[in-house]
Amino acid sequence: MVSKERITYKPSTVFALIRTVLDFAIILAGIVLCAKYYDNTWSVAYRDSGLLCGLFFVYVANFCKLYENVLQAGQKHEYLRIIAIFSVCFLIVLFVAFLFKYTPDYSRVIFVSWYVFSVIGLLLSYYFWYHVIGYFHGRGWRVEQAAVISSGNCADNIITRINQDRFAGVEIKAIYSVGGENLVCPEVECMGGLEELLSDIRKGLYRVVFISIPLSEEAWIKEVIRLLSDTTVTFYLVPEAFTVELMHGKLLSLDNIPLIKFYDSSVTGFNAYLKRIEDIAISLALMPVILPLVVVIGALIKLTSRGAVFFCQNRYGIDGKVIKVIKFRTMDVCENGDEVVQAVPNDSRVTGLGRFLRRTSLDEIPQFFNVLAGSMSVIGPRPHAVSHNEQYRKVIDGYMVRHKIKPGITGWAQVNGLRGQTNTPEKMQTRVEYDKFYIENWSVLFDLEILLKTILVVLNVKNVY
C-alpha cells in the first residue's frame, strides 16, 4: 500500500487537545441542531449516534495523526483526509444503527443534514486552527530552532523554503559543513563543522537538524546519522533530488521502503473518469454552435481554395501514442512527414481564410470530434507534430511528461500567453513547465478557470500566424 509520508515535529499538546474536544463538539452539536430544527425532537437513537460518531472520529483522527502539526502540510490534502475520516465514521454509525434496529427511528433528512453540517464544521475548524497556529508560529511561538548540516553547498533552496513558511513551526538558524570548510550563505551563518554542530546540540541550541548531503557521499551520511543518533534531536535526510526536481517529486513509502515519486499526474483513477465526463459534457453542450460553424467554414474553405476541408496530422497523444488530430485546412500544403515547418509571420503557405481561422483559433474546432472520440481532451497540453516532439524531447528534460494525459484543444500554457510558434528550445521549455504544472495540479475548477480564460485569449491574436 502506498501512502504519503508526512514530516512532523513535536506537536502542540494544548492545540491538539483543543482541536480534539472541538471536533467532538461539532459532530455532537450537528445532530442536536439538525434534530431540533427539522423535527423539534430528540431521542436516545440520535444521542447515541452523535456520541458514537464523535468518539470514532477523534479516535481515528488521532490514530491518523490528524492533530499533529505538520511541516509543509498541504491544506487540500488535510481537507480530503478530514472528509474521508468522517465519512468512514458516519457509515460505521449507520451500520451499527442498522444492526441494532435503530434505523426506523431515524429521519433521512436529519442524517443527511447532520453529515453536511459536520463536514463543513470540521473543515472550518481545521481552517481556523491552521491559520491560528500559523499566526503564532509567524511570531516565534513554539518554533523549533533548526540547523542544516551540508557538504560543500549552502542548501539555499531548503533554507529559504522552510524559513519563509510560517506554518512550518521550524526556523533554520545556522548551517554547518561536514568537512569543516566555511560556507558563505545569504540567509544564515556557517557556524563550523560537524564537531561544532554536536557541541551546539548538547548546549540545547537546536531540536531539529536537516541533513543535506548528496546520496553519493554515503560514508558521510552514515557518519552524520550515527553521531546525531547519539543526541536527542529530530533529524531529517533531505533527498538530493530536492535541489534538482523539487516541484516534480513526491515522498512516498511502499511497505516502509522510502521512495521519491517524480512527475506525478493528478488525472488518474477516478479523476480520469471525472475528466472524461467533463470532456463529453462540454463538447455536447457546444455542439449546437460547433456543427453550424463546421458547415459554414467547410463551405468557405471549398469556395476559396483547392483541396480538402479537413487536415489530419499525426501527433502524440496520451502515453506517447500517435493519434490523428483533425483541423480545418488553413494552408496550401498538408505537411505530415518527418519534417514539418512551423508557420511564421506572413507565411505564404497560409491561405487568406486560413490566416483568419488560425488567428481566431477557429481552425481547432474539429478537434471537438477528437474529444468525443476519446483521443483528446478539451483542456490539456497542446499536441505538437510528431517531428517537433522528436526534436524537442532530445533537448528538454521531462518533455514527454506532457503525454501522461490526453492532449487538449486549449491549455494552461496557452492562456498564459504561450500560443503559436515555438521556434526555440527556451520557448518550448517554458510551455512544458506550464504543462507539467497543469498535469500535477489538475482539478475540475482548474479546467473551468482555463476555459473562461481561453475566451479572453482568443480575442488576443498575438503570436499566432
C-alpha positions in Angstrom: 0.0 0.0 0.0 1.4 3.4 -1.0 0.9 6.3 1.4 2.2 9.8 1.8 5.0 10.3 4.2 4.5 13.4 6.3 7.4 15.1 8.1 6.2 16.1 11.6 7.8 17.7 14.6 6.8 17.7 18.2 3.0 18.6 18.3 1.5 21.3 20.5 -0.4 19.2 23.1 -2.6 22.1 24.0 -3.7 22.8 20.5 -4.2 19.1 19.8 -6.4 18.7 22.9 -8.5 21.7 22.0 -9.0 20.5 18.4 -10.0 17.1 19.6 -12.6 18.5 22.0 -13.9 21.0 19.4 -14.3 18.4 16.7 -16.2 16.1 19.0 -18.4 19.0 20.0 -19.0 19.9 16.3 -20.2 16.4 15.5 -22.4 16.2 18.5 -23.8 19.7 18.1 -24.6 18.9 14.4 -27.0 16.1 15.2 -28.6 18.0 18.1 -29.2 21.1 15.9 -30.5 19.2 12.9 -32.9 17.1 15.0 -34.2 20.2 16.8 -34.5 22.2 13.6 -36.3 19.7 11.4 -38.4 17.6 13.8 -38.0 19.5 17.1 -37.4 16.1 18.6 -34.6 14.4 20.5 -34.2 10.7 21.0 -31.8 8.2 22.5 -31.0 7.0 19.0 -29.8 10.5 17.9 -27.8 10.9 21.1 -26.1 7.5 20.8 -25.3 8.2 17.1 -23.8 11.5 17.8 -21.7 10.2 20.7 -20.5 7.2 18.8 -19.6 9.1 15.6 -17.8 11.8 17.6 -15.8 9.2 19.6 -15.0 7.2 16.4 -13.8 10.4 14.6 -11.5 11.7 17.3 -10.0 8.2 17.8 -9.4 7.6 14.1 -8.2 11.2 13.6 -5.6 10.8 16.4 -4.6 7.4 15.0 -4.0 9.1 11.6 -2.1 11.9 13.3 -4.6 14.5 12.1 -4.0 16.7 15.1 -0.2 16.8 14.8 1.4 20.0 13.5 2.7 19.1 10.1 5.8 20.5 8.3 4.9 21.7 4.8 1.5 20.1 5.0 -0.9 20.9 2.2 -4.3 22.2 3.2 -6.0 20.4 0.3 -4.6 17.0 1.4 -5.8 17.6 5.0 -9.3 18.6 3.9 -9.6 15.4 1.9 -8.4 13.4 5.0 -11.0 15.1 7.2 -13.8 14.3 4.8 -12.6 10.7 4.3 -12.2 10.0 8.1 -15.7 11.5 8.9 -17.3 9.7 6.0 -16.0 6.3 7.2 -17.1 7.0 10.8 -20.5 8.1 9.6 -21.0 4.9 7.6 -19.9 2.8 10.6 -22.5 4.6 12.7 -25.2 3.8 10.1 -24.1 0.2 10.0 -24.2 -0.1 13.8 -27.7 1.5 13.9 -28.9 -1.0 11.3 -27.6 -3.9 13.3 -29.3 -2.7 16.5 -32.5 -1.8 14.6 -32.3 2.0 15.3 -32.8 2.9 11.6 -36.7 3.1 11.8 -36.2 5.9 14.4 -34.0 8.0 12.1 -35.1 10.8 9.8 -33.1 10.7 6.5 -33.3 14.5 6.2 -31.8 14.8 9.7 -29.0 12.4 9.0 -28.1 13.9 5.6 -28.2 17.4 7.1 -26.1 16.2 10.0 -23.5 14.8 7.6 -23.3 18.1 5.7 -23.2 20.2 8.8 -20.4 18.2 10.4 -18.2 18.1 7.3 -18.5 21.9 6.9 -17.9 22.4 10.6 -14.9 20.2 10.7 -13.3 21.8 7.6 -13.9 25.3 9.1 -12.4 24.1 12.4 -9.3 22.9 10.6 -9.0 26.1 8.5 -9.3 28.2 11.7 -6.6 26.3 13.6 -4.3 26.0 10.6 -4.2 29.8 10.5 -4.2 30.3 14.2 -1.1 28.1 14.6 0.5 29.8 11.5 -0.1 33.2 13.2 1.6 32.2 16.4 4.4 30.4 14.5 5.0 33.6 12.4 5.6 35.4 15.7 8.0 32.9 17.0 5.7 31.0 19.4 6.7 27.3 19.8 9.0 27.5 16.7 11.7 24.8 16.8 15.3 26.0 16.3 16.9 24.0 13.5 20.2 23.7 11.7 21.4 22.3 8.4 24.5 20.0 8.0 25.8 20.1 4.5 28.8 19.2 2.4 30.1 22.0 0.2 26.8 23.6 -0.7 24.6 26.2 1.1 21.3 24.4 0.7 19.8 27.8 -0.1 16.6 26.3 -1.6 15.9 24.3 1.5 16.6 27.1 4.0 14.6 29.6 2.0 11.5 27.5 1.7 11.4 26.4 5.3 12.1 29.8 6.8 9.6 31.5 4.6 6.8 29.1 5.5 5.1 30.5 8.6 3.2 27.3 9.1 6.2 25.1 9.3 7.0 25.6 13.0 10.7 25.3 12.3 13.3 28.0 11.7 16.7 27.2 10.4 19.2 29.4 12.3 22.6 28.1 11.0 24.4 25.8 8.6 27.4 23.5 9.4 29.8 21.8 7.0 30.7 18.2 7.4 34.2 18.9 6.0 34.7 21.9 8.3 35.1 24.4 5.4 33.4 27.8 5.7 30.2 28.1 3.7 29.1 31.6 2.6 25.3 31.6 2.7 23.0 34.6 2.1 20.4 33.7 4.8 22.2 32.0 7.7 25.7 31.9 9.1 28.1 29.0 8.8 28.9 28.0 12.4 31.6 25.4 11.8 31.8 21.7 11.1 30.3 18.5 12.5 32.0 18.8 15.9 30.7 22.3 16.4 27.2 21.1 15.5 27.3 18.3 18.0 28.5 20.7 20.6 25.7 23.2 19.9 23.2 20.4 20.1 24.4 19.4 23.5 24.0 23.0 24.6 20.4 22.8 23.6 20.5 25.3 20.7 18.7 23.0 18.2 15.9 20.5 18.3 15.8 19.7 14.6 18.6 19.1 12.1 18.3 18.7 8.3 21.0 16.6 6.6 21.6 18.0 3.1 24.4 15.7 1.8 24.4 14.1 -1.7 23.4 10.4 -1.7 26.7 9.7 -3.5 28.5 10.7 -0.2 27.2 7.6 1.6 30.0 7.4 4.1 29.4 11.0 5.3 25.6 10.4 5.6 26.1 7.3 7.7 28.6 9.1 9.9 26.3 12.1 10.5 23.3 9.8 11.2 25.4 7.7 13.6 26.5 10.8 15.5 23.1 12.5 15.5 21.6 9.3 16.8 23.6 9.8 19.9 21.7 13.0 20.6 18.0 13.9 21.3 17.4 16.0 18.2 15.0 15.0 15.4 16.8 14.9 12.1 15.7 14.6 8.5 17.6 13.5 5.4 16.7 15.8 2.6 16.7 13.9 -0.7 19.4 15.1 -3.1 16.6 15.3 -5.7 15.1 18.1 -3.7 17.6 20.5 -5.3 17.0 19.1 -8.8 13.3 18.4 -9.3 11.6 19.6 -6.2 8.4 20.6 -7.8 8.0 17.3 -9.6 8.9 14.9 -6.8 6.7 13.4 -4.0 7.8 11.4 -1.0 6.1 8.0 -0.7 6.6 4.8 1.2 6.0 1.3 -0.2 5.9 -1.3 2.6 8.1 1.1 4.6 10.6 1.5 1.8 11.2 5.3 1.3 10.6 6.3 -2.3 10.6 9.6 -4.3 8.0 9.7 -7.0 8.7 12.1 -9.9 6.3 13.7 -12.4 3.1 12.5 -10.8 -0.2 13.0 -12.6 -3.4 14.2 -11.0 -5.5 12.7 -13.8 -5.6 9.1 -12.8 -8.1 6.7 -11.4 -11.4 8.4 -10.5 -10.1 11.7 -11.7 -9.6 10.3 -15.2 -13.2 9.3 -15.4 -14.3 12.6 -14.0 -12.3 14.5 -16.6 -13.7 12.2 -19.4 -17.3 13.1 -18.2 -16.3 16.8 -18.2 -14.9 16.5 -21.8 -18.1 14.8 -23.1 -20.4 17.3 -21.3 -18.5 20.4 -22.6 -18.3 19.0 -26.1 -22.0 18.0 -26.3 -23.0 21.4 -24.8 -21.1 23.2 -27.6 -22.3 21.0 -30.4 -25.3 23.3 -31.3 -22.7 26.0 -32.0 -20.0 23.8 -33.4 -22.0 21.9 -36.1 -23.2 25.1 -37.9 -19.7 26.5 -37.8 -18.3 23.3 -39.3 -20.7 23.5 -42.2 -20.2 27.3 -42.8 -16.4 27.2 -42.5 -16.2 24.0 -44.6 -18.1 25.6 -47.4 -15.9 28.7 -47.2 -12.7 26.6 -47.5 -14.1 24.9 -50.5 -15.1 28.1 -52.2 -11.8 30.0 -51.5 -9.1 27.3 -52.1 -8.5 23.9 -53.7 -8.1 20.9 -51.5 -9.7 19.1 -48.6 -11.8 20.8 -45.9 -10.0 19.0 -43.1 -6.4 18.3 -42.4 -5.4 15.3 -40.3 -1.9 15.4 -38.8 -0.1 12.8 -36.8 0.6 13.9 -33.2 1.4 12.3 -30.0 -1.5 11.5 -27.6 -1.6 10.0 -24.1 1.3 7.7 -23.4 3.1 9.0 -26.5 0.8 7.0 -28.9 0.3 8.6 -32.3 -3.2 10.0 -32.9 -4.8 11.8 -35.8 -5.6 15.4 -34.9 -8.3 17.0 -37.1 -8.1 20.6 -38.1 -9.6 22.8 -40.8 -7.1 23.1 -43.6 -5.5 26.6 -43.5 -2.6 26.1 -45.8 -2.0 25.2 -49.5 0.2 22.3 -48.3 -0.6 19.4 -45.9 2.7 18.6 -44.2 2.6 15.4 -42.1 6.0 13.8 -42.6 9.4 13.7 -40.9 9.8 17.5 -41.3 7.0 19.9 -40.5 7.9 23.6 -40.8 6.1 25.8 -38.3 4.1 28.8 -39.6 5.8 32.2 -39.4 4.6 35.8 -39.9 3.3 36.4 -43.4 3.7 32.7 -44.3 3.0 32.2 -48.0 1.6 28.8 -47.4 -1.3 30.1 -45.3 -4.5 30.9 -47.3 -6.4 34.2 -46.8 -9.2 32.4 -45.0 -6.7 30.2 -43.2 -5.0 33.2 -41.7 -8.3 34.4 -40.2 -9.1 30.9 -38.9 -5.6 30.5 -37.3 -5.7 33.9 -35.6 -9.1 33.3 -34.1 -8.4 29.6 -33.3 -11.4 28.5 -35.3 -9.2 26.0 -37.2 -9.1 24.0 -34.0 -12.9 23.5 -33.8 -12.9 20.0 -35.5 -10.8 18.7 -32.6 -14.0 18.5 -30.5 -14.7 15.4 -32.6 -11.3 14.1 -31.3 -12.5 14.8 -27.8 -15.8 12.9 -28.3 -13.8 10.0 -29.8 -11.6 9.9 -26.7 -8.2 10.7 -28.2 -8.1 14.3 -26.9 -9.4 16.4 -24.1 -10.9 19.9 -24.2 -8.2 21.1 -21.8 -4.7 19.7 -21.7 -1.2 20.2 -23.1 -1.4 21.2 -26.8 -0.2 18.4 -29.1 2.7 19.1 -31.4 3.6 17.5 -34.7 5.5 14.2 -34.3 8.6 15.6 -35.8 8.6 18.6 -33.4 8.1 16.1 -30.5 11.1 14.1 -31.6 13.2 17.3 -31.9 12.4 18.7 -28.5 12.4 15.6 -26.4 16.1 15.3 -27.1 16.9 18.8 -25.7 14.3 19.4 -23.0 14.4 17.2 -19.9 11.0 15.8 -19.0 9.4 16.8 -22.3 7.4 13.6 -22.7 5.8 14.1 -19.3 3.3 16.2 -21.3 1.9 13.0 -22.6 0.9 11.5 -19.3 -2.6 12.8 -20.0 -4.6 13.4 -23.2 -3.6 16.5 -25.2 -6.1 19.4 -25.2 -7.6 21.9 -27.5 -6.6 24.6 -25.1 -4.3 24.5 -22.0 -2.7 26.3 -19.1 0.3 27.3 -21.2 -2.0 28.8 -23.9 -4.0 31.0 -21.6 -0.7 32.3 -20.2 0.4 33.8 -23.5 2.3 30.7 -24.9 0.4 30.3 -28.1 1.6 29.9 -31.6 5.2 29.4 -32.7 7.7 27.6 -30.5 10.8 28.1 -32.6 13.4 28.0 -29.8 14.1 25.5 -27.0 13.6 28.2 -24.5 10.0 28.9 -25.6 9.2 25.2 -25.6 10.8 24.8 -22.2 8.5 27.4 -20.8 5.5 25.8 -22.4 6.5 22.4 -21.0 6.8 23.8 -17.4 3.3 25.2 -17.6 2.1 21.8 -18.9 3.8 20.0 -16.1 2.1 22.3 -13.5 -1.3 21.6 -15.0 -0.7 17.8 -15.0 0.3 17.8 -11.4 -2.4 20.2 -10.2 -5.5 19.3 -12.3 -9.0 19.8 -10.9 -12.4 20.5 -12.4 -12.2 24.1 -11.1 -8.8 24.5 -12.7 -10.3 23.4 -16.0 -13.2 25.8 -15.7 -10.7 28.6 -15.0 -8.7 27.8 -18.1 -11.9 27.5 -20.2 -13.0 31.0 -19.2 -9.6 32.5 -19.8 -9.5 30.8 -23.2 -12.4 33.0 -24.3 -10.4 36.1 -23.5 -7.2 34.8 -25.0 -8.9 34.0 -28.3 -9.7 37.7 -28.6 -5.9 38.5 -28.4 -4.4 37.4 -31.6 -0.7 37.9 -30.8 1.9 35.2 -31.7 -0.5 33.2 -33.9 0.2 33.1 -37.7 
